[in-house]
Amino acid sequence: MSLAGNRTLDILSKAEKGKYGILAQSCYDSTMALGLVRAAERAKSPAILQLFPITVKALGGEFLRFCLDVAHNASVPIAVHLDHATDEEALEISVGLAERGIPFDSIMVDASHADTDEENIAIAKPWIARCHAAGVATEVELGRLEGGEAGLRVVTGTVFTDPKKAEAFMKETGADILAPCVGNRHGSYHFLGLKPENEWDMDLLQTLGDQFKGRIPTCAHGTDELPDSLFEDMIRRGVSKINVNSWCRDPYAEALSKGLASKPFPDAQEEAIEVMAKNCERFFKLFNSAGRA
């Protein structure tokens, strides 16, 4: 099946041309998804609704169908993406759903845990072929990010992306989106006493952005605790997809927890949705995507 008109790739292509970033927000339940969509519609911004494999394993195809419905029926372009499908079970579930008519717009086929680039390619390539046959775009990671989140394996040992290997890697895998390692990491920088602005190699990010400009979008992972200036800088250097997790998740979870202790369930949900929406709106403004849809 052709990827012409693929929602994720269309959103990212327009963002790169317009020099703005796309919020790819991780959602763990239906009210988080509704909060993201509400914010995107209010801000008139494109967005990506992102799920982790642990959520898909727990809630199944019906939850994915719900996310696709609320995203694709929104008044602004919103794609649905699966982040970090790293093991065979997660890949089989997600690709199998696509083959049965419930397709993500895009899936990250993440074999960055492999010992070599050649092994990474060998693992990812057949899954990517199945994704493309179902009309699903794919993201891959070249190099390796340290850390872990949301049920994913904890990875140690940073491996920076080598621009000299990147062209062949993307060609061999056949993937559509590149998630590079430029010193970014999953989880907390501050817990380890690190300043993220000292960890990110922005010159490497620029090199990769220039290398793949107009052909392959780049995606930023590991954005917890980043200063606003670093988000703005990565967009200037060509990043179009920006993964966000705890920035919006944690205020939402806190609001829902407090609300349920003192309010009727629907009132607590509505307050949490609005907290989620307001935090997403901050990123639409920061990424300069507000008003672009």
Contacts in CASP RR format, 6 or more apart in sequence:
PFRMAT RR
TARGET T0000
AUTHOR 0000-0000-0000
METHOD contacts of the structure
MODEL  1
MSLAGNRTLDILSKAEKGKYGILAQSCYDSTMALGLVRAAERAKSPAILQ
LFPITVKALGGEFLRFCLDVAHNASVPIAVHLDHATDEEALEISVGLAER
GIPFDSIMVDASHADTDEENIAIAKPWIARCHAAGVATEVELGRLEGGEA
GLRVVTGTVFTDPKKAEAFMKETGADILAPCVGNRHGSYHFLGLKPENEW
DMDLLQTLGDQFKGRIPTCAHGTDELPDSLFEDMIRRGVSKINVNSWCRD
PYAEALSKGLASKPFPDAQEEAIEVMAKNCERFFKLFNSAGRA
1 132 0 8 1.000
1 133 0 8 1.000
1 134 0 8 1.000
1 135 0 8 1.000
2 135 0 8 1.000
3 9 0 8 1.000
3 132 0 8 1.000
3 135 0 8 1.000
3 137 0 8 1.000
3 176 0 8 1.000
6 105 0 8 1.000
6 106 0 8 1.000
6 135 0 8 1.000
6 136 0 8 1.000
6 137 0 8 1.000
6 176 0 8 1.000
7 72 0 8 1.000
7 77 0 8 1.000
7 78 0 8 1.000
7 79 0 8 1.000
7 105 0 8 1.000
8 48 0 8 1.000
8 79 0 8 1.000
8 81 0 8 1.000
8 105 0 8 1.000
8 106 0 8 1.000
8 137 0 8 1.000
8 177 0 8 1.000
9 106 0 8 1.000
9 137 0 8 1.000
9 176 0 8 1.000
9 177 0 8 1.000
9 217 0 8 1.000
10 77 0 8 1.000
11 22 0 8 1.000
11 46 0 8 1.000
11 47 0 8 1.000
11 48 0 8 1.000
11 77 0 8 1.000
11 79 0 8 1.000
12 22 0 8 1.000
12 177 0 8 1.000
12 217 0 8 1.000
12 240 0 8 1.000
12 241 0 8 1.000
13 214 0 8 1.000
13 217 0 8 1.000
14 46 0 8 1.000
14 292 0 8 1.000
15 21 0 8 1.000
15 22 0 8 1.000
15 46 0 8 1.000
15 217 0 8 1.000
15 240 0 8 1.000
15 241 0 8 1.000
15 289 0 8 1.000
15 292 0 8 1.000
16 213 0 8 1.000
16 214 0 8 1.000
16 217 0 8 1.000
16 238 0 8 1.000
16 240 0 8 1.000
17 214 0 8 1.000
18 292 0 8 1.000
19 235 0 8 1.000
19 236 0 8 1.000
19 238 0 8 1.000
19 288 0 8 1.000
20 235 0 8 1.000
20 240 0 8 1.000
20 287 0 8 1.000
20 288 0 8 1.000
20 289 0 8 1.000
20 292 0 8 1.000
21 235 0 8 1.000
21 239 0 8 1.000
21 240 0 8 1.000
21 241 0 8 1.000
21 242 0 8 1.000
21 287 0 8 1.000
21 288 0 8 1.000
21 289 0 8 1.000
22 46 0 8 1.000
22 47 0 8 1.000
22 48 0 8 1.000
22 240 0 8 1.000
22 241 0 8 1.000
22 242 0 8 1.000
22 287 0 8 1.000
22 289 0 8 1.000
23 36 0 8 1.000
23 45 0 8 1.000
23 47 0 8 1.000
23 48 0 8 1.000
23 242 0 8 1.000
23 244 0 8 1.000
23 280 0 8 1.000
23 283 0 8 1.000
23 284 0 8 1.000
23 287 0 8 1.000
23 289 0 8 1.000
24 47 0 8 1.000
24 48 0 8 1.000
24 50 0 8 1.000
24 81 0 8 1.000
24 83 0 8 1.000
24 219 0 8 1.000
24 241 0 8 1.000
24 242 0 8 1.000
24 243 0 8 1.000
24 244 0 8 1.000
25 32 0 8 1.000
25 36 0 8 1.000
25 47 0 8 1.000
25 48 0 8 1.000
25 49 0 8 1.000
25 50 0 8 1.000
25 244 0 8 1.000
25 245 0 8 1.000
25 248 0 8 1.000
25 280 0 8 1.000
25 283 0 8 1.000
26 50 0 8 1.000
26 51 0 8 1.000
26 52 0 8 1.000
26 83 0 8 1.000
26 150 0 8 1.000
26 243 0 8 1.000
26 244 0 8 1.000
26 245 0 8 1.000
26 249 0 8 1.000
27 33 0 8 1.000
27 36 0 8 1.000
27 49 0 8 1.000
27 50 0 8 1.000
27 51 0 8 1.000
27 55 0 8 1.000
27 67 0 8 1.000
28 52 0 8 1.000
28 55 0 8 1.000
28 150 0 8 1.000
28 249 0 8 1.000
30 63 0 8 1.000
30 66 0 8 1.000
31 252 0 8 1.000
31 256 0 8 1.000
31 269 0 8 1.000
31 272 0 8 1.000
31 273 0 8 1.000
31 276 0 8 1.000
32 248 0 8 1.000
32 249 0 8 1.000
32 252 0 8 1.000
32 276 0 8 1.000
33 49 0 8 1.000
33 66 0 8 1.000
33 67 0 8 1.000
33 70 0 8 1.000
33 71 0 8 1.000
34 70 0 8 1.000
34 273 0 8 1.000
35 273 0 8 1.000
35 274 0 8 1.000
35 276 0 8 1.000
35 277 0 8 1.000
35 280 0 8 1.000
36 47 0 8 1.000
36 49 0 8 1.000
36 78 0 8 1.000
36 248 0 8 1.000
36 276 0 8 1.000
36 277 0 8 1.000
36 280 0 8 1.000
37 47 0 8 1.000
37 49 0 8 1.000
37 70 0 8 1.000
37 71 0 8 1.000
37 74 0 8 1.000
37 78 0 8 1.000
38 273 0 8 1.000
38 274 0 8 1.000
38 277 0 8 1.000
39 45 0 8 1.000
39 47 0 8 1.000
39 276 0 8 1.000
39 277 0 8 1.000
39 278 0 8 1.000
39 279 0 8 1.000
39 280 0 8 1.000
39 281 0 8 1.000
39 284 0 8 1.000
40 46 0 8 1.000
40 47 0 8 1.000
40 74 0 8 1.000
40 76 0 8 1.000
40 78 0 8 1.000
40 280 0 8 1.000
40 284 0 8 1.000
40 293 0 8 1.000
41 74 0 8 1.000
41 75 0 8 1.000
41 76 0 8 1.000
42 277 0 8 1.000
42 281 0 8 1.000
43 280 0 8 1.000
43 281 0 8 1.000
43 284 0 8 1.000
43 285 0 8 1.000
43 289 0 8 1.000
43 290 0 8 1.000
43 291 0 8 1.000
44 76 0 8 1.000
44 290 0 8 1.000
44 291 0 8 1.000
44 292 0 8 1.000
44 293 0 8 1.000
45 76 0 8 1.000
45 284 0 8 1.000
45 289 0 8 1.000
45 290 0 8 1.000
45 291 0 8 1.000
45 292 0 8 1.000
45 293 0 8 1.000
46 76 0 8 1.000
46 77 0 8 1.000
46 78 0 8 1.000
46 289 0 8 1.000
46 292 0 8 1.000
46 293 0 8 1.000
47 76 0 8 1.000
47 77 0 8 1.000
47 78 0 8 1.000
47 79 0 8 1.000
47 280 0 8 1.000
47 284 0 8 1.000
47 289 0 8 1.000
48 78 0 8 1.000
48 79 0 8 1.000
48 80 0 8 1.000
48 81 0 8 1.000
48 241 0 8 1.000
49 67 0 8 1.000
49 70 0 8 1.000
49 71 0 8 1.000
49 78 0 8 1.000
49 79 0 8 1.000
49 80 0 8 1.000
49 81 0 8 1.000
50 80 0 8 1.000
50 81 0 8 1.000
50 82 0 8 1.000
50 83 0 8 1.000
50 243 0 8 1.000
51 64 0 8 1.000
51 67 0 8 1.000
51 80 0 8 1.000
51 81 0 8 1.000
51 82 0 8 1.000
51 83 0 8 1.000
51 104 0 8 1.000
52 82 0 8 1.000
52 83 0 8 1.000
52 84 0 8 1.000
52 149 0 8 1.000
52 150 0 8 1.000
52 151 0 8 1.000
52 152 0 8 1.000
53 82 0 8 1.000
53 83 0 8 1.000
53 84 0 8 1.000
53 85 0 8 1.000
53 86 0 8 1.000
53 87 0 8 1.000
53 90 0 8 1.000
53 93 0 8 1.000
53 94 0 8 1.000
53 151 0 8 1.000
53 152 0 8 1.000
54 150 0 8 1.000
54 151 0 8 1.000
54 152 0 8 1.000
55 63 0 8 1.000
55 150 0 8 1.000
56 63 0 8 1.000
56 64 0 8 1.000
56 82 0 8 1.000
56 90 0 8 1.000
56 93 0 8 1.000
56 94 0 8 1.000
56 97 0 8 1.000
57 89 0 8 1.000
57 90 0 8 1.000
57 93 0 8 1.000
60 93 0 8 1.000
60 97 0 8 1.000
61 97 0 8 1.000
61 102 0 8 1.000
64 80 0 8 1.000
64 97 0 8 1.000
64 102 0 8 1.000
64 104 0 8 1.000
65 102 0 8 1.000
67 80 0 8 1.000
68 80 0 8 1.000
68 102 0 8 1.000
71 78 0 8 1.000
71 79 0 8 1.000
71 80 0 8 1.000
72 78 0 8 1.000
72 80 0 8 1.000
75 293 0 8 1.000
76 293 0 8 1.000
77 293 0 8 1.000
79 105 0 8 1.000
79 106 0 8 1.000
80 104 0 8 1.000
80 105 0 8 1.000
81 104 0 8 1.000
81 105 0 8 1.000
81 106 0 8 1.000
81 107 0 8 1.000
81 108 0 8 1.000
81 139 0 8 1.000
82 94 0 8 1.000
82 104 0 8 1.000
82 106 0 8 1.000
82 107 0 8 1.000
82 108 0 8 1.000
83 108 0 8 1.000
83 243 0 8 1.000
84 108 0 8 1.000
84 110 0 8 1.000
84 152 0 8 1.000
85 91 0 8 1.000
85 94 0 8 1.000
85 107 0 8 1.000
85 108 0 8 1.000
85 109 0 8 1.000
85 110 0 8 1.000
85 127 0 8 1.000
86 110 0 8 1.000
86 111 0 8 1.000
86 112 0 8 1.000
86 113 0 8 1.000
86 152 0 8 1.000
86 153 0 8 1.000
91 107 0 8 1.000
91 109 0 8 1.000
91 127 0 8 1.000
94 104 0 8 1.000
94 107 0 8 1.000
95 107 0 8 1.000
95 127 0 8 1.000
95 130 0 8 1.000
95 131 0 8 1.000
95 134 0 8 1.000
95 136 0 8 1.000
97 103 0 8 1.000
97 104 0 8 1.000
98 104 0 8 1.000
98 107 0 8 1.000
98 130 0 8 1.000
98 131 0 8 1.000
98 134 0 8 1.000
98 135 0 8 1.000
98 136 0 8 1.000
99 130 0 8 1.000
99 133 0 8 1.000
99 134 0 8 1.000
101 134 0 8 1.000
103 134 0 8 1.000
103 135 0 8 1.000
103 136 0 8 1.000
104 136 0 8 1.000
105 136 0 8 1.000
105 137 0 8 1.000
106 136 0 8 1.000
106 137 0 8 1.000
106 138 0 8 1.000
106 139 0 8 1.000
106 176 0 8 1.000
106 177 0 8 1.000
107 131 0 8 1.000
107 136 0 8 1.000
107 137 0 8 1.000
107 138 0 8 1.000
107 139 0 8 1.000
108 138 0 8 1.000
108 139 0 8 1.000
108 140 0 8 1.000
108 141 0 8 1.000
108 177 0 8 1.000
108 179 0 8 1.000
109 124 0 8 1.000
109 127 0 8 1.000
109 128 0 8 1.000
109 131 0 8 1.000
109 138 0 8 1.000
109 139 0 8 1.000
109 140 0 8 1.000
109 173 0 8 1.000
109 175 0 8 1.000
110 140 0 8 1.000
110 141 0 8 1.000
110 179 0 8 1.000
111 119 0 8 1.000
111 120 0 8 1.000
111 121 0 8 1.000
111 123 0 8 1.000
111 124 0 8 1.000
111 140 0 8 1.000
111 141 0 8 1.000
112 120 0 8 1.000
112 140 0 8 1.000
112 141 0 8 1.000
112 142 0 8 1.000
112 143 0 8 1.000
112 144 0 8 1.000
112 145 0 8 1.000
112 155 0 8 1.000
112 159 0 8 1.000
112 181 0 8 1.000
113 144 0 8 1.000
113 153 0 8 1.000
113 155 0 8 1.000
114 120 0 8 1.000
114 122 0 8 1.000
114 123 0 8 1.000
117 142 0 8 1.000
117 143 0 8 1.000
117 165 0 8 1.000
117 169 0 8 1.000
120 140 0 8 1.000
120 142 0 8 1.000
120 169 0 8 1.000
120 173 0 8 1.000
121 169 0 8 1.000
121 172 0 8 1.000
121 173 0 8 1.000
124 138 0 8 1.000
124 140 0 8 1.000
124 173 0 8 1.000
124 175 0 8 1.000
125 172 0 8 1.000
125 173 0 8 1.000
125 174 0 8 1.000
127 138 0 8 1.000
128 138 0 8 1.000
128 140 0 8 1.000
128 173 0 8 1.000
128 174 0 8 1.000
128 175 0 8 1.000
131 137 0 8 1.000
131 138 0 8 1.000
132 138 0 8 1.000
132 174 0 8 1.000
137 176 0 8 1.000
137 177 0 8 1.000
138 173 0 8 1.000
138 174 0 8 1.000
138 175 0 8 1.000
138 176 0 8 1.000
138 177 0 8 1.000
139 175 0 8 1.000
139 176 0 8 1.000
139 177 0 8 1.000
139 178 0 8 1.000
139 179 0 8 1.000
139 219 0 8 1.000
139 241 0 8 1.000
140 169 0 8 1.000
140 170 0 8 1.000
140 173 0 8 1.000
140 175 0 8 1.000
140 177 0 8 1.000
140 178 0 8 1.000
140 179 0 8 1.000
141 178 0 8 1.000
141 179 0 8 1.000
141 180 0 8 1.000
141 181 0 8 1.000
141 221 0 8 1.000
142 161 0 8 1.000
142 162 0 8 1.000
142 165 0 8 1.000
142 166 0 8 1.000
142 169 0 8 1.000
142 170 0 8 1.000
142 178 0 8 1.000
142 179 0 8 1.000
142 180 0 8 1.000
142 181 0 8 1.000
143 159 0 8 1.000
143 160 0 8 1.000
143 161 0 8 1.000
143 162 0 8 1.000
143 180 0 8 1.000
143 181 0 8 1.000
144 155 0 8 1.000
144 157 0 8 1.000
144 158 0 8 1.000
144 159 0 8 1.000
144 181 0 8 1.000
145 155 0 8 1.000
145 158 0 8 1.000
145 181 0 8 1.000
145 183 0 8 1.000
145 184 0 8 1.000
145 185 0 8 1.000
145 186 0 8 1.000
145 221 0 8 1.000
145 222 0 8 1.000
146 155 0 8 1.000
146 156 0 8 1.000
146 157 0 8 1.000
146 158 0 8 1.000
146 185 0 8 1.000
146 186 0 8 1.000
147 154 0 8 1.000
147 155 0 8 1.000
147 156 0 8 1.000
147 185 0 8 1.000
147 186 0 8 1.000
147 187 0 8 1.000
148 154 0 8 1.000
148 155 0 8 1.000
148 186 0 8 1.000
148 187 0 8 1.000
149 186 0 8 1.000
149 187 0 8 1.000
149 245 0 8 1.000
150 245 0 8 1.000
152 186 0 8 1.000
155 186 0 8 1.000
158 181 0 8 1.000
158 183 0 8 1.000
158 185 0 8 1.000
159 181 0 8 1.000
160 181 0 8 1.000
160 182 0 8 1.000
160 183 0 8 1.000
160 201 0 8 1.000
160 204 0 8 1.000
161 178 0 8 1.000
161 180 0 8 1.000
161 181 0 8 1.000
161 182 0 8 1.000
161 204 0 8 1.000
161 208 0 8 1.000
163 204 0 8 1.000
163 207 0 8 1.000
163 208 0 8 1.000
163 211 0 8 1.000
166 178 0 8 1.000
166 180 0 8 1.000
166 208 0 8 1.000
166 211 0 8 1.000
166 212 0 8 1.000
167 211 0 8 1.000
170 178 0 8 1.000
170 212 0 8 1.000
170 216 0 8 1.000
176 216 0 8 1.000
176 217 0 8 1.000
177 216 0 8 1.000
177 217 0 8 1.000
177 218 0 8 1.000
177 219 0 8 1.000
177 241 0 8 1.000
178 208 0 8 1.000
178 212 0 8 1.000
178 216 0 8 1.000
178 217 0 8 1.000
178 218 0 8 1.000
178 219 0 8 1.000
179 218 0 8 1.000
179 219 0 8 1.000
179 220 0 8 1.000
179 221 0 8 1.000
180 204 0 8 1.000
180 205 0 8 1.000
180 208 0 8 1.000
180 218 0 8 1.000
182 200 0 8 1.000
182 201 0 8 1.000
182 202 0 8 1.000
182 204 0 8 1.000
182 205 0 8 1.000
182 208 0 8 1.000
183 199 0 8 1.000
183 200 0 8 1.000
183 201 0 8 1.000
184 196 0 8 1.000
184 199 0 8 1.000
184 200 0 8 1.000
184 220 0 8 1.000
184 221 0 8 1.000
184 222 0 8 1.000
184 223 0 8 1.000
185 194 0 8 1.000
185 199 0 8 1.000
185 222 0 8 1.000
186 221 0 8 1.000
186 222 0 8 1.000
186 224 0 8 1.000
187 222 0 8 1.000
187 224 0 8 1.000
187 246 0 8 1.000
188 224 0 8 1.000
188 225 0 8 1.000
189 195 0 8 1.000
189 196 0 8 1.000
189 199 0 8 1.000
189 224 0 8 1.000
189 225 0 8 1.000
190 225 0 8 1.000
196 225 0 8 1.000
196 226 0 8 1.000
196 227 0 8 1.000
196 230 0 8 1.000
197 226 0 8 1.000
197 227 0 8 1.000
197 229 0 8 1.000
197 230 0 8 1.000
200 230 0 8 1.000
200 234 0 8 1.000
202 233 0 8 1.000
202 234 0 8 1.000
202 237 0 8 1.000
205 218 0 8 1.000
205 234 0 8 1.000
205 237 0 8 1.000
205 238 0 8 1.000
205 239 0 8 1.000
206 237 0 8 1.000
206 238 0 8 1.000
208 218 0 8 1.000
209 218 0 8 1.000
209 237 0 8 1.000
209 238 0 8 1.000
209 239 0 8 1.000
212 218 0 8 1.000
213 238 0 8 1.000
217 240 0 8 1.000
217 241 0 8 1.000
218 238 0 8 1.000
218 239 0 8 1.000
218 240 0 8 1.000
218 241 0 8 1.000
219 239 0 8 1.000
219 240 0 8 1.000
219 241 0 8 1.000
219 242 0 8 1.000
219 243 0 8 1.000
220 234 0 8 1.000
220 239 0 8 1.000
220 241 0 8 1.000
220 242 0 8 1.000
220 243 0 8 1.000
221 243 0 8 1.000
222 243 0 8 1.000
223 231 0 8 1.000
223 242 0 8 1.000
223 243 0 8 1.000
223 244 0 8 1.000
223 245 0 8 1.000
223 247 0 8 1.000
224 245 0 8 1.000
224 246 0 8 1.000
224 247 0 8 1.000
228 286 0 8 1.000
231 242 0 8 1.000
231 286 0 8 1.000
231 287 0 8 1.000
232 286 0 8 1.000
234 242 0 8 1.000
235 242 0 8 1.000
235 287 0 8 1.000
235 288 0 8 1.000
242 283 0 8 1.000
242 287 0 8 1.000
244 283 0 8 1.000
247 279 0 8 1.000
247 283 0 8 1.000
248 276 0 8 1.000
248 279 0 8 1.000
248 280 0 8 1.000
248 283 0 8 1.000
251 275 0 8 1.000
251 276 0 8 1.000
251 279 0 8 1.000
252 272 0 8 1.000
252 275 0 8 1.000
252 276 0 8 1.000
252 279 0 8 1.000
253 272 0 8 1.000
255 271 0 8 1.000
255 272 0 8 1.000
255 275 0 8 1.000
255 276 0 8 1.000
256 268 0 8 1.000
256 269 0 8 1.000
256 271 0 8 1.000
256 272 0 8 1.000
259 267 0 8 1.000
259 268 0 8 1.000
259 271 0 8 1.000
259 272 0 8 1.000
260 268 0 8 1.000
263 271 0 8 1.000
281 290 0 8 1.000
284 290 0 8 1.000
END
